[in-house]
Amino acid sequence: MTPPRLRPSAQLDRLFNPRSIAIVGASANASSFGGRFMQNLSGFDGSLYLVNPRYDEIGGVPCHAALADLPEVPDCVLVATGLSMVEAIVEEAIAVGAGGVVLIASGFAETGDAETAAVQHRIATRARESGMPLVGPNTIGFVNFASRGGATFLTGLDLEKGFDTPAERRAIGLVSQSGALGLSLAQSMNREIFFSHVLSCGNSADVDVADCANFLVDDPGCKVIVCLLEGLADPRRMEEVCRRATLAGKPLILCKMARGTSGAEAAASHTGSLAGSQVAYRSMIDRAGGIMVDDFEDLLEIAAFFSKVGAPSSDGSMVIATSGGAAIMAADAAETAGVPLPQPDGAVLATLAEHIPSFGAVRNPADVTAEVVNNMASLTACVETVLADNSYGLIVIPHPLAYDTATPRIQLLDELAGKAGKVIAMVWLSGWLEGPGAAEIETSRNLALFRSNATCFTAIRLWADWHRRRSAAAEQAPRLVEEAARSAVAGKLAAWGSSTIPEREAKALLASYGVPVTGDRRAASAEEVRSAAAEMGGRLVMKIDSPDIAHKTEVGGIALGLQGAEAAAAAYEKMVLAVRTAAPSARIDGVILQHMVPEGLEIVVGARVDPAFGPLVLVGLGGVLVELMADSVTAPAPVSASQAEAMLARLRGASLLDGFRGQPAVDRRALSEIIARVSEFAADHGDVLAEMDVNPLICRGAEIIAADALLVLGTREAEDAATSA
């Protein structure tokens, strides 16, 4: 599958890193949008031009009638006018060769009005045709703190504080679709978390979150990228941004809103009802090396932590607490998050035992008591020894109380962590959220502040996991299926005359992709069943053969363990009667006979075509209870064998793959390769495929075989129409 094209960051450089800005709609009214732009850009390092034919000057600054009258071509044009004037201004900006336009006006496609949506479409089309980037409409604008460029109309941001902060502390680049939520995050400057950029894209008619994040990947002042995302027309572009960021050594931390997934009401396959886009987002971001955070409230603490830490020396952490209760809470949170707390030994054990009094706890978590914390020499010895031991990637210190005398201790801890090249995570437990010490911890280079144990240990787990996954982001696995097979299957699918491809034909097509399938015989009468059963011998499975029946079990269309020709013939008569009763309008072509496959773990592998993602591949525990169990993992197709193996590991029932009830352990590598082949089938034929099910895939050791399959054809256009309806 060809990766989606990203807008090169250089195309956005004039827009987001401008040397000249024009405000169209500048105003002497300080409370107007134009007036607020002027105020926020009063300290801009570059050239600022005012455009409004109603004024000759505003506050002593010359005001021009049009963009064409400016002494130079502006890099960035801020449009602070109403909707009716926007289209003409965009055309003027294109004509003069502006570097980009920011449209703050609302009332476009977000209203659902067809007429204004058409205006948005026209201006976006013109921007793309001309190569001039357009941000918005319905956006708050952006801030570039390096150039003192407050290109936003919003108030409530202490821009001067951000501008005056040393560049090394402005490490986080923030991208938000929502202007208000982006502003709420940016107000964390008041708690000493600072930004290189705050970018908002509003309706994303042209420039979207992926474009903004990609720009930050190449910006040297940004060390960590935070994205607050509602949705993307083409989510696969974000996968490429994550991969680029990861390879560049920049953590990209994403929080996706609108997580709810409405089921596919008309889904014909199990996959169609289980494969949701939210889980696809997570799988996609994970495999590209990105970091997904579930809770909006955790975003900035985790980002600030990532802006301070280097590579972990190990996954393990050491908790040093002054309170037994705080130690217990930390241990609980570490266990929930999956962060190891290795027990001390050697020098660490000896040092802790020397300094911790008998009423403390010499273990991990260590309760060093207030006696050690109030003794700088003892505190130094304990912390230095733990930091020197690479069994511990960092130290976690709960901070129960806010008090004025904490500053020397905070300074000491920052110094000790800096000497060791590590970070100490401080968990603020006091109800006085902004009490003495909080700001000092935030401003410390080697201390990270968290407001809860849960967020702290989640961040530690994400940190260790991100460094493990960085090398995987560069993986470019070769195709498993040859082009000749893809072409042959494409021809057969194009010639198929109905929307459903039943089991026998579906398995034949999958076999072309190297998926192992059961052999079968077709029979259309009791006599043909009797003859086939006699020739085949052994215990047999009989299935109804109908292009109109997706789920055979539900209509009495499966019989198991048939022994002998007469039993098979009797089962045929009974099955046909049952199916005709349950589905009187279904076409019945006969039955399919197969040998019984030995018992094994049943897995479902399937795909559906999502209107935004395109083909999604699903893996889960299979069989007739697949939807009841709902234990599945979804990812955009195709996936490599190693990515498929990672999907298997994320199943809640993954331990079943290691053997149960005397069954041999499933060969995960062999199963992963089959999943990868199914995913290539989905990716190759997503233009005509709607859904597919391989269920069950029966796994017994290295013996893995597909016992049933279903393909449902459709078109992307048809699904898009159904989704919009």
DRENSEGU-374027 format. One record per residue (C-alpha): residue number from 1; x, y, z. Coordinates in steps of 0.25 Angstrom, whole numbers. Example, Ala and Ser with C-alpha at 12.3 -4.5 7.8 and 13.67 -1.06 7.14 Angstrom:
fidren_px_py_pz
1_49_-18_31
2_55_-4_29
% end
This chain:
fidren_px_py_pz
1_0_0_0
2_6_13_-4
3_8_23_8
4_-1_35_8
5_6_48_3
6_10_57_14
7_12_72_12
8_26_75_13
9_29_84_25
10_37_94_17
11_23_98_10
12_18_102_24
13_31_110_28
14_27_123_23
15_13_122_30
16_17_117_43
17_31_123_44
18_28_136_37
19_37_148_36
20_25_157_32
21_11_157_36
22_-1_164_30
23_-14_166_38
24_-26_168_28
25_-37_174_36
26_-28_182_46
27_-36_191_55
28_-35_202_64
29_-45_195_73
30_-36_187_83
31_-47_177_86
32_-49_173_71
33_-42_161_65
34_-33_170_57
35_-30_179_70
36_-26_166_78
37_-17_161_67
38_-10_174_67
39_-8_174_82
40_-3_159_82
41_7_163_71
42_12_176_77
43_25_169_81
44_27_161_68
45_41_160_63
46_38_162_48
47_30_172_40
48_16_174_44
49_6_181_33
50_-8_186_35
51_-18_184_24
52_-32_191_25
53_-37_201_14
54_-45_209_25
55_-32_214_32
56_-20_222_28
57_-13_218_41
58_-16_211_54
59_-9_216_67
60_2_223_58
61_4_210_50
62_1_212_35
63_-11_204_30
64_-12_199_15
65_-24_197_6
66_-20_184_1
67_-10_173_1
68_-4_178_-12
69_-1_191_-6
70_9_185_4
71_24_188_2
72_27_173_2
73_20_160_0
74_15_155_14
75_19_142_19
76_6_140_27
77_-7_147_25
78_-17_147_37
79_-31_149_32
80_-39_156_43
81_-52_159_35
82_-66_153_33
83_-69_141_25
84_-75_149_13
85_-61_155_10
86_-52_143_12
87_-53_137_-2
88_-48_150_-8
89_-37_152_2
90_-32_138_-1
91_-31_140_-16
92_-23_153_-13
93_-14_146_-4
94_-11_136_-15
95_-9_147_-25
96_1_154_-17
97_9_141_-14
98_6_140_1
99_13_129_9
100_0_125_15
101_-14_129_21
102_-20_128_34
103_-36_129_34
104_-42_131_48
105_-56_133_43
106_-66_122_47
107_-80_119_41
108_-74_110_30
109_-75_94_28
110_-76_93_43
111_-91_98_43
112_-96_88_33
113_-100_98_24
114_-98_94_9
115_-96_108_4
116_-85_112_14
117_-79_98_13
118_-78_100_-2
119_-70_113_1
120_-60_106_10
121_-58_95_-1
122_-56_106_-12
123_-45_113_-4
124_-38_100_1
125_-38_96_-14
126_-32_109_-18
127_-22_108_-7
128_-17_94_-11
129_-17_98_-26
130_-8_110_-23
131_1_103_-13
132_-2_114_-3
133_-5_107_11
134_-18_111_18
135_-21_109_32
136_-36_109_37
137_-46_114_35
138_-52_114_50
139_-38_114_56
140_-31_122_67
141_-19_124_59
142_-5_120_65
143_7_125_73
144_22_123_70
145_29_126_83
146_43_127_76
147_39_139_68
148_29_145_78
149_19_142_68
150_5_143_75
151_-3_141_63
152_-16_138_70
153_-28_147_75
154_-30_140_88
155_-27_146_101
156_-24_138_114
157_-10_134_110
158_2_140_117
159_10_141_104
160_21_150_109
161_24_140_119
162_25_129_108
163_33_139_99
164_43_142_110
165_45_128_115
166_59_122_111
167_58_114_98
168_62_101_105
169_50_101_113
170_41_103_101
171_42_89_97
172_27_84_94
173_20_87_81
174_5_87_83
175_-5_84_72
176_-20_84_74
177_-32_83_65
178_-40_90_76
179_-36_104_78
180_-42_105_92
181_-36_92_97
182_-23_96_91
183_-23_109_99
184_-27_102_112
185_-14_94_110
186_-6_106_106
187_-10_112_119
188_-1_102_126
189_10_113_124
190_5_118_137
191_10_105_144
192_23_106_137
193_21_97_125
194_25_104_112
195_24_102_97
196_31_104_85
197_18_106_77
198_3_105_79
199_-3_102_66
200_-18_101_63
201_-25_96_50
202_-40_98_53
203_-48_92_41
204_-35_87_34
205_-40_91_21
206_-26_90_16
207_-15_89_26
208_-19_79_37
209_-13_73_50
210_-4_63_42
211_2_75_34
212_4_83_47
213_11_72_54
214_19_68_42
215_24_83_42
216_28_81_57
217_36_69_53
218_46_77_46
219_46_89_55
220_59_89_63
221_53_96_75
222_42_86_77
223_46_73_85
224_33_67_88
225_20_68_80
226_6_68_86
227_-6_66_77
228_-21_67_82
229_-29_61_71
230_-43_59_68
231_-42_52_54
232_-35_52_41
233_-41_50_27
234_-28_42_24
235_-23_36_37
236_-12_29_30
237_-5_42_29
238_-3_43_44
239_3_29_44
240_14_34_34
241_16_47_43
242_18_38_56
243_28_29_48
244_36_42_44
245_35_47_58
246_40_34_64
247_52_33_55
248_55_47_58
249_56_44_73
250_44_53_76
251_32_46_84
252_19_49_78
253_8_49_88
254_-6_48_83
255_-20_49_90
256_-32_45_82
257_-45_50_85
258_-58_45_79
259_-55_30_83
260_-69_25_83
261_-70_14_71
262_-84_12_66
263_-86_-2_61
264_-87_-6_47
265_-102_-8_47
266_-103_-16_34
267_-90_-23_35
268_-90_-37_29
269_-78_-42_36
270_-73_-43_50
271_-61_-34_46
272_-71_-23_41
273_-77_-22_55
274_-64_-23_63
275_-54_-15_56
276_-55_0_61
277_-47_12_56
278_-43_16_70
279_-35_3_73
280_-30_5_59
281_-24_18_63
282_-17_12_75
283_-11_1_67
284_-7_10_56
285_0_20_65
286_6_9_73
287_13_2_61
288_18_16_56
289_25_19_69
290_15_29_74
291_9_30_88
292_-6_30_91
293_-11_36_104
294_-25_33_108
295_-28_45_117
296_-27_60_113
297_-24_63_127
298_-11_55_126
299_-5_60_113
300_4_72_118
301_9_65_130
302_13_53_121
303_19_62_110
304_27_70_121
305_33_57_126
306_37_53_112
307_43_66_110
308_53_64_122
309_56_49_121
310_67_42_113
311_67_27_110
312_64_18_121
313_75_9_127
314_64_-1_130
315_49_-2_132
316_50_-2_147
317_47_9_156
318_50_11_171
319_40_18_180
320_46_26_192
321_35_31_201
322_34_38_214
323_20_32_217
324_16_17_218
325_2_20_212
326_9_28_200
327_18_16_198
328_6_7_197
329_-1_16_187
330_11_16_178
331_13_1_179
332_-2_0_175
333_-1_9_163
334_12_3_158
335_6_-11_158
336_-6_-5_150
337_2_2_140
338_12_-10_139
339_24_-3_144
340_34_-12_151
341_39_-9_165
342_52_-17_166
343_55_-20_181
344_69_-14_185
345_81_-22_187
346_96_-20_187
347_100_-6_190
348_86_0_189
349_81_-10_200
350_93_-7_209
351_92_8_208
352_77_8_210
353_79_-1_222
354_89_8_228
355_81_21_227
356_66_16_229
357_62_15_243
358_56_2_249
359_42_7_248
360_43_10_233
361_44_0_221
362_56_-5_214
363_50_-10_201
364_44_-4_189
365_36_4_191
366_45_9_202
367_39_17_214
368_51_25_218
369_42_33_228
370_43_48_231
371_56_45_238
372_64_42_226
373_57_53_218
374_61_64_228
375_75_59_228
376_82_64_215
377_94_55_217
378_85_42_218
379_76_47_207
380_88_49_198
381_94_36_201
382_81_28_198
383_77_36_185
384_91_36_180
385_93_21_182
386_79_17_175
387_82_27_163
388_96_20_161
389_89_6_160
390_84_4_145
391_74_-6_150
392_66_7_153
393_62_15_141
394_58_26_150
395_53_29_165
396_39_33_169
397_37_42_181
398_23_44_186
399_22_59_191
400_11_58_202
401_12_73_207
402_14_87_201
403_23_95_210
404_32_107_209
405_45_100_214
406_44_89_203
407_52_98_193
408_66_93_198
409_62_78_197
410_56_81_183
411_69_87_178
412_77_76_184
413_69_65_177
414_70_73_164
415_85_74_165
416_87_59_169
417_78_54_157
418_86_64_147
419_99_58_152
420_94_44_149
421_87_47_136
422_74_43_141
423_61_49_145
424_53_48_158
425_38_48_157
426_31_55_168
427_17_52_171
428_9_64_177
429_-1_58_187
430_-4_71_194
431_-18_77_192
432_-11_90_191
433_-9_88_176
434_-1_101_174
435_6_101_188
436_20_104_191
437_30_95_183
438_21_92_171
439_27_103_162
440_41_99_167
441_39_85_163
442_33_89_149
443_45_98_146
444_55_88_150
445_62_82_138
446_63_68_145
447_50_67_153
448_36_64_147
449_24_67_154
450_11_59_154
451_-2_61_161
452_-5_46_162
453_2_33_164
454_-6_27_152
455_-1_38_143
456_13_37_148
457_14_22_146
458_6_22_133
459_17_32_128
460_28_23_132
461_22_11_125
462_20_19_112
463_34_24_113
464_40_10_114
465_31_5_103
466_34_16_94
467_49_14_94
468_46_-1_91
469_38_2_79
470_47_12_73
471_54_2_64
472_41_-5_60
473_36_9_54
474_47_8_43
475_42_-6_39
476_39_-8_24
477_35_-22_23
478_35_-28_9
479_22_-33_3
480_19_-48_5
481_9_-49_-7
482_14_-48_-21
483_9_-39_-31
484_3_-50_-40
485_-6_-55_-29
486_-11_-41_-26
487_-14_-39_-41
488_-21_-52_-42
489_-30_-50_-30
490_-33_-36_-35
491_-38_-41_-48
492_-47_-51_-41
493_-53_-41_-31
494_-56_-32_-43
495_-63_-42_-50
496_-72_-47_-38
497_-86_-45_-40
498_-92_-43_-26
499_-88_-36_-13
500_-85_-49_-5
501_-74_-59_-9
502_-78_-72_-1
503_-69_-81_7
504_-63_-90_-4
505_-60_-79_-14
506_-55_-70_-3
507_-45_-80_2
508_-40_-83_-12
509_-37_-68_-13
510_-30_-67_0
511_-22_-80_-3
512_-16_-72_-15
513_-10_-63_-4
514_-4_-74_3
515_-15_-76_14
516_-16_-91_17
517_-31_-95_16
518_-38_-108_17
519_-42_-116_5
520_-56_-119_2
521_-66_-126_-7
522_-79_-119_-12
523_-92_-127_-13
524_-106_-123_-17
525_-115_-135_-14
526_-116_-146_-3
527_-110_-156_-13
528_-98_-147_-17
529_-96_-146_-2
530_-96_-161_0
531_-86_-163_-11
532_-77_-152_-6
533_-77_-157_8
534_-74_-171_4
535_-62_-167_-4
536_-57_-157_6
537_-58_-166_19
538_-56_-162_33
539_-63_-152_41
540_-69_-141_33
541_-74_-126_34
542_-86_-122_26
543_-89_-107_23
544_-100_-101_15
545_-95_-95_2
546_-103_-82_-1
547_-98_-68_-5
548_-109_-62_3
549_-105_-68_17
550_-94_-61_24
551_-95_-68_37
552_-98_-83_35
553_-100_-87_50
554_-111_-77_52
555_-120_-84_42
556_-116_-99_45
557_-106_-99_33
558_-95_-107_40
559_-94_-121_45
560_-82_-127_51
561_-76_-141_53
562_-84_-148_42
563_-79_-163_41
564_-83_-171_29
565_-91_-169_16
566_-105_-171_22
567_-103_-162_33
568_-98_-151_24
569_-110_-153_15
570_-120_-152_26
571_-113_-139_31
572_-114_-133_17
573_-129_-135_17
574_-130_-129_31
575_-121_-117_28
576_-128_-113_16
577_-142_-113_22
578_-136_-105_34
579_-130_-95_25
580_-142_-93_17
581_-150_-91_29
582_-141_-81_35
583_-137_-74_22
584_-148_-76_12
585_-143_-66_2
586_-129_-71_2
587_-123_-78_-10
588_-118_-92_-7
589_-108_-98_-16
590_-106_-110_-8
591_-96_-114_3
592_-81_-114_5
593_-74_-126_12
594_-61_-126_19
595_-53_-135_28
596_-53_-131_42
597_-41_-123_46
598_-34_-127_59
599_-38_-119_71
600_-30_-106_74
601_-31_-92_78
602_-40_-84_69
603_-36_-70_64
604_-43_-60_55
605_-36_-52_45
606_-43_-43_36
607_-44_-29_30
608_-54_-18_27
609_-52_-5_19
610_-54_8_28
611_-58_20_21
612_-46_28_26
613_-35_17_29
614_-38_9_17
615_-35_-6_20
616_-34_-10_34
617_-30_-24_39
618_-35_-31_51
619_-30_-42_60
620_-38_-48_71
621_-42_-61_78
622_-51_-68_68
623_-62_-78_67
624_-77_-76_69
625_-75_-67_82
626_-66_-57_75
627_-75_-45_77
628_-79_-49_91
629_-65_-50_95
630_-61_-37_87
631_-46_-40_89
632_-40_-34_77
633_-29_-25_72
634_-31_-16_60
635_-20_-9_51
636_-19_-2_38
637_-15_-12_27
638_-6_-17_23
639_2_-22_35
640_15_-29_35
641_17_-43_42
642_24_-36_54
643_13_-26_55
644_3_-37_54
645_10_-44_65
646_9_-31_74
647_-6_-31_71
648_-7_-45_76
649_0_-41_89
650_-10_-30_92
651_-22_-40_92
652_-27_-42_106
653_-27_-57_104
654_-13_-57_98
655_-9_-67_108
656_-18_-77_101
657_-8_-77_90
658_2_-84_99
659_-6_-96_101
660_-19_-100_109
661_-26_-113_113
662_-14_-121_108
663_-14_-114_94
664_0_-111_89
665_5_-96_89
666_1_-89_76
667_13_-86_67
668_11_-71_68
669_21_-68_56
670_13_-77_47
671_0_-71_51
672_5_-57_50
673_10_-59_35
674_-4_-64_32
675_-10_-51_38
676_0_-43_30
677_-5_-50_17
678_-20_-48_20
679_-16_-33_23
680_-9_-32_9
681_-22_-38_3
682_-30_-27_9
683_-20_-16_6
684_-19_-20_-9
685_-34_-21_-11
686_-40_-11_-2
687_-46_-4_-14
688_-56_-15_-16
689_-56_-22_-3
690_-66_-18_8
691_-63_-29_19
692_-56_-42_20
693_-56_-53_31
694_-47_-65_33
695_-54_-71_44
696_-50_-80_50
697_-35_-81_47
698_-32_-94_55
699_-19_-94_62
700_-12_-107_67
701_3_-104_69
702_9_-101_55
703_-4_-107_49
704_-12_-96_45
705_-24_-96_35
706_-36_-88_31
707_-49_-96_33
708_-58_-85_28
709_-57_-72_20
710_-67_-61_15
711_-64_-49_6
712_-74_-38_4
713_-72_-28_-8
714_-75_-14_-8
715_-68_-1_-12
716_-62_11_-4
717_-72_20_-11
718_-84_12_-6
719_-78_11_8
720_-76_26_9
721_-90_29_4
722_-95_19_14
723_-87_25_25
724_-91_39_22
725_-106_35_21
% end
